[in-house]
Amino acid sequence: MTAAVAPVRVGVIGTGIMGADHARNLHRFVSGAVIAAVTDWDADRAAAVAAEIPGCRVLTDGFAIIADADVDAVLIASADHTHAELVLAAIAAGKPVLCEKPLAPTVAECITVVQAEQDALRDGRIERPVVTLGFMRRFDPGYVQLRDTLRSGAIGTPLLVHHVSRGVSSGPGATSESSVTGSSVHEFDIVPWLLGSPIVEVSWHSGRPTAVSDFQDPQLLHLRTADGVLTVQETFLNARYGYVIGAEVVGETGTAVLPQPAAVVTGGNLSVGHGLAADWRPRFADAYRLELQEWVDAIIAGRESTLATARDGLVAAVVSDAVIASMHAGGAATAVALPDVAS
């Protein structure tokens, strides 16, 4: 695809929590884009989002969005099992696509998507990669600052990473495995991005589970990157007290801690404190807006974006599988073996 003429006409597939938020962010906060059409399996939900956006149409399904001549780019926020076939359709249409994670539920499907994009590039059907993935933490100002600090050498060579991901409550039907594929997968992307080194070995560990969960929660993951750094990742979906993301990198000569978004501190009744987010959306609100702006800017400029790629989605899926394999093997250290298409 050559450079696009602003505004980029975006079609949104899926208008649940994430899709609706993306549509509103694109409409209200992102320059150079308009929402041309939306769709959802729940037509009333799609209509409600469209009603907030002047000129937005409701189409029958995701394939209609992709095929529509008045849609330049596609954002996929539908159910996970629909991602692969929709992304493949976008590649075939030559339209830029931003897919919420995961790229697909299985490694095999991810390989199919990566191979399809590579084939389209080789055959000249597309000029540059069109698939991007919604690993938004790459655009969080705090993570960007942390990465810049590591690259500056301010703390010397990184040795260890401590990372914490805690939520208020897990979603319906959550399992020990879905905690990995739905939550920890963000760390499988952000840790290599921070360190500039891929994850090569993992292990899964657990202790006493919380009384409010019928699966293993919290979980402790060990992620070893090719540079030898060990990351200790705590994932606790039912921490209840608030949504908290924390990270500390220990280096040869110092440490670097992930900065938190600004919060008003209040005092009273012999105490001081500040509130916590109820879920990921307020915590990463800036990241989502910055990610969407970069996606649109790249489309208009006719260049590759700095968003995560289809290959990044495949790699995260492979790491997820390795962690789950370790889970089912009593926490055994498990190598991360990437398929040839991701090498």
Secondary structure, DSSP 8 states (H G I E B T S, - for coil): -----SSEEEEEE--SHHHHHHHHHHHHT-TTEEEEEEE-SSHHHHHHHHTTSTT-EE-SSHHHHHH-TT--EEEE-S-GGGHHHHHHHHHHHT--EEE-S-S-SSHHHHHHHHHHHHHHHHTTSSSS--EEE--GGGG-HHHHHHHHHHHHTTT-SEEEEEEEEE-S---TT--HHHHIIIIIHHHHHHHHHHHTS-EEEEEEEE-S--TT-SS--SEEEEEEETTS-EEEEEEETT--S-BEEEEEEEESS-EEE--------EEETTEEE---BSSHHHHTHHHHHHHHHHHHHHHHHTS--SSEEHHHHHHHHHHHHHHHHHHHTTS--EE----GGG-
